[in-house]
Amino acid sequence: MGADDKAANTADKLKGKVKEAAGKAVGNERLQAEGKVDQVKGDAKQAVEKAKDALKD
């Protein structure tokens, strides 16, 4: 997995955590849900990159 891809995936997960926490703080369920979605996207992208790496080896 390239360092750029890994950093982008980590950034997606971090952005999601921040959104989720902000949503909880202000009682905004939609923002919480968006945060969870961003985290799942980051995890999914990372899984795809790991699978690509496994196929290369």
CNS distance restraints for C-alpha pairs under 8 A (distance, minus, plus):
assign (resid   1 and name CA) (resid   5 and name CA) 6.68 0.50 0.50
assign (resid   1 and name CA) (resid   6 and name CA) 6.65 0.50 0.50
assign (resid   1 and name CA) (resid  49 and name CA) 5.61 0.50 0.50
assign (resid   1 and name CA) (resid  50 and name CA) 6.29 0.50 0.50
assign (resid   1 and name CA) (resid  52 and name CA) 7.73 0.50 0.50
assign (resid   1 and name CA) (resid  53 and name CA) 6.04 0.50 0.50
assign (resid   2 and name CA) (resid   6 and name CA) 6.23 0.50 0.50
assign (resid   3 and name CA) (resid   7 and name CA) 6.08 0.50 0.50
assign (resid   4 and name CA) (resid   8 and name CA) 6.16 0.50 0.50
assign (resid   5 and name CA) (resid   9 and name CA) 6.13 0.50 0.50
assign (resid   5 and name CA) (resid  46 and name CA) 7.93 0.50 0.50
assign (resid   5 and name CA) (resid  49 and name CA) 7.82 0.50 0.50
assign (resid   6 and name CA) (resid  10 and name CA) 6.14 0.50 0.50
assign (resid   6 and name CA) (resid  46 and name CA) 6.89 0.50 0.50
assign (resid   7 and name CA) (resid  11 and name CA) 6.03 0.50 0.50
assign (resid   8 and name CA) (resid  12 and name CA) 6.25 0.50 0.50
assign (resid   8 and name CA) (resid  42 and name CA) 7.98 0.50 0.50
assign (resid   9 and name CA) (resid  13 and name CA) 6.40 0.50 0.50
assign (resid   9 and name CA) (resid  42 and name CA) 4.63 0.50 0.50
assign (resid   9 and name CA) (resid  43 and name CA) 7.09 0.50 0.50
assign (resid   9 and name CA) (resid  45 and name CA) 6.40 0.50 0.50
assign (resid   9 and name CA) (resid  46 and name CA) 6.06 0.50 0.50
assign (resid  10 and name CA) (resid  14 and name CA) 6.13 0.50 0.50
assign (resid  10 and name CA) (resid  42 and name CA) 6.51 0.50 0.50
assign (resid  11 and name CA) (resid  15 and name CA) 5.95 0.50 0.50
assign (resid  11 and name CA) (resid  42 and name CA) 7.74 0.50 0.50
assign (resid  12 and name CA) (resid  16 and name CA) 6.16 0.50 0.50
assign (resid  12 and name CA) (resid  38 and name CA) 5.87 0.50 0.50
assign (resid  12 and name CA) (resid  39 and name CA) 6.25 0.50 0.50
assign (resid  12 and name CA) (resid  41 and name CA) 7.16 0.50 0.50
assign (resid  12 and name CA) (resid  42 and name CA) 5.07 0.50 0.50
assign (resid  13 and name CA) (resid  17 and name CA) 6.30 0.50 0.50
assign (resid  13 and name CA) (resid  38 and name CA) 6.11 0.50 0.50
assign (resid  13 and name CA) (resid  39 and name CA) 4.21 0.50 0.50
assign (resid  13 and name CA) (resid  40 and name CA) 7.41 0.50 0.50
assign (resid  13 and name CA) (resid  41 and name CA) 7.58 0.50 0.50
assign (resid  13 and name CA) (resid  42 and name CA) 5.10 0.50 0.50
assign (resid  13 and name CA) (resid  43 and name CA) 7.17 0.50 0.50
assign (resid  14 and name CA) (resid  18 and name CA) 6.26 0.50 0.50
assign (resid  14 and name CA) (resid  39 and name CA) 7.29 0.50 0.50
assign (resid  15 and name CA) (resid  19 and name CA) 6.20 0.50 0.50
assign (resid  15 and name CA) (resid  35 and name CA) 7.11 0.50 0.50
assign (resid  15 and name CA) (resid  38 and name CA) 6.99 0.50 0.50
assign (resid  15 and name CA) (resid  39 and name CA) 7.61 0.50 0.50
assign (resid  16 and name CA) (resid  20 and name CA) 6.03 0.50 0.50
assign (resid  16 and name CA) (resid  34 and name CA) 7.08 0.50 0.50
assign (resid  16 and name CA) (resid  35 and name CA) 3.79 0.50 0.50
assign (resid  16 and name CA) (resid  36 and name CA) 5.84 0.50 0.50
assign (resid  16 and name CA) (resid  37 and name CA) 7.07 0.50 0.50
assign (resid  16 and name CA) (resid  38 and name CA) 4.64 0.50 0.50
assign (resid  16 and name CA) (resid  39 and name CA) 4.91 0.50 0.50
assign (resid  17 and name CA) (resid  21 and name CA) 6.10 0.50 0.50
assign (resid  17 and name CA) (resid  35 and name CA) 5.82 0.50 0.50
assign (resid  17 and name CA) (resid  36 and name CA) 7.19 0.50 0.50
assign (resid  17 and name CA) (resid  39 and name CA) 6.83 0.50 0.50
assign (resid  18 and name CA) (resid  22 and name CA) 6.07 0.50 0.50
assign (resid  18 and name CA) (resid  35 and name CA) 7.05 0.50 0.50
assign (resid  19 and name CA) (resid  23 and name CA) 6.03 0.50 0.50
assign (resid  19 and name CA) (resid  31 and name CA) 6.04 0.50 0.50
assign (resid  19 and name CA) (resid  32 and name CA) 6.17 0.50 0.50
assign (resid  19 and name CA) (resid  34 and name CA) 6.98 0.50 0.50
assign (resid  19 and name CA) (resid  35 and name CA) 4.62 0.50 0.50
assign (resid  20 and name CA) (resid  24 and name CA) 6.24 0.50 0.50
assign (resid  20 and name CA) (resid  31 and name CA) 6.20 0.50 0.50
assign (resid  20 and name CA) (resid  32 and name CA) 4.00 0.50 0.50
assign (resid  20 and name CA) (resid  33 and name CA) 6.88 0.50 0.50
assign (resid  20 and name CA) (resid  34 and name CA) 7.14 0.50 0.50
assign (resid  20 and name CA) (resid  35 and name CA) 4.41 0.50 0.50
assign (resid  20 and name CA) (resid  36 and name CA) 6.39 0.50 0.50
assign (resid  21 and name CA) (resid  25 and name CA) 6.13 0.50 0.50
assign (resid  21 and name CA) (resid  32 and name CA) 6.98 0.50 0.50
assign (resid  22 and name CA) (resid  26 and name CA) 6.34 0.50 0.50
assign (resid  22 and name CA) (resid  28 and name CA) 8.00 0.50 0.50
assign (resid  22 and name CA) (resid  31 and name CA) 7.36 0.50 0.50
assign (resid  22 and name CA) (resid  32 and name CA) 7.35 0.50 0.50
assign (resid  23 and name CA) (resid  27 and name CA) 5.62 0.50 0.50
assign (resid  23 and name CA) (resid  28 and name CA) 4.57 0.50 0.50
assign (resid  23 and name CA) (resid  29 and name CA) 6.13 0.50 0.50
assign (resid  23 and name CA) (resid  30 and name CA) 7.31 0.50 0.50
assign (resid  23 and name CA) (resid  31 and name CA) 4.79 0.50 0.50
assign (resid  23 and name CA) (resid  32 and name CA) 4.62 0.50 0.50
assign (resid  24 and name CA) (resid  28 and name CA) 6.32 0.50 0.50
assign (resid  24 and name CA) (resid  29 and name CA) 7.24 0.50 0.50
assign (resid  24 and name CA) (resid  32 and name CA) 6.33 0.50 0.50
assign (resid  28 and name CA) (resid  32 and name CA) 6.47 0.50 0.50
assign (resid  29 and name CA) (resid  33 and name CA) 6.16 0.50 0.50
assign (resid  30 and name CA) (resid  34 and name CA) 6.19 0.50 0.50
assign (resid  31 and name CA) (resid  35 and name CA) 6.18 0.50 0.50
assign (resid  32 and name CA) (resid  36 and name CA) 6.37 0.50 0.50
assign (resid  33 and name CA) (resid  37 and name CA) 6.23 0.50 0.50
assign (resid  34 and name CA) (resid  38 and name CA) 6.21 0.50 0.50
assign (resid  35 and name CA) (resid  39 and name CA) 6.33 0.50 0.50
assign (resid  36 and name CA) (resid  40 and name CA) 6.30 0.50 0.50
assign (resid  37 and name CA) (resid  41 and name CA) 6.17 0.50 0.50
assign (resid  38 and name CA) (resid  42 and name CA) 6.28 0.50 0.50
assign (resid  39 and name CA) (resid  43 and name CA) 6.29 0.50 0.50
assign (resid  40 and name CA) (resid  44 and name CA) 6.04 0.50 0.50
assign (resid  41 and name CA) (resid  45 and name CA) 6.08 0.50 0.50
assign (resid  42 and name CA) (resid  46 and name CA) 6.16 0.50 0.50
assign (resid  43 and name CA) (resid  47 and name CA) 6.20 0.50 0.50
assign (resid  44 and name CA) (resid  48 and name CA) 6.29 0.50 0.50
assign (resid  45 and name CA) (resid  49 and name CA) 6.30 0.50 0.50
assign (resid  46 and name CA) (resid  50 and name CA) 6.22 0.50 0.50
assign (resid  47 and name CA) (resid  51 and name CA) 6.18 0.50 0.50
assign (resid  48 and name CA) (resid  52 and name CA) 6.25 0.50 0.50
assign (resid  49 and name CA) (resid  53 and name CA) 6.28 0.50 0.50
assign (resid  50 and name CA) (resid  54 and name CA) 6.17 0.50 0.50
assign (resid  51 and name CA) (resid  55 and name CA) 6.28 0.50 0.50
assign (resid  52 and name CA) (resid  56 and name CA) 6.37 0.50 0.50
assign (resid  53 and name CA) (resid  57 and name CA) 6.58 0.50 0.50
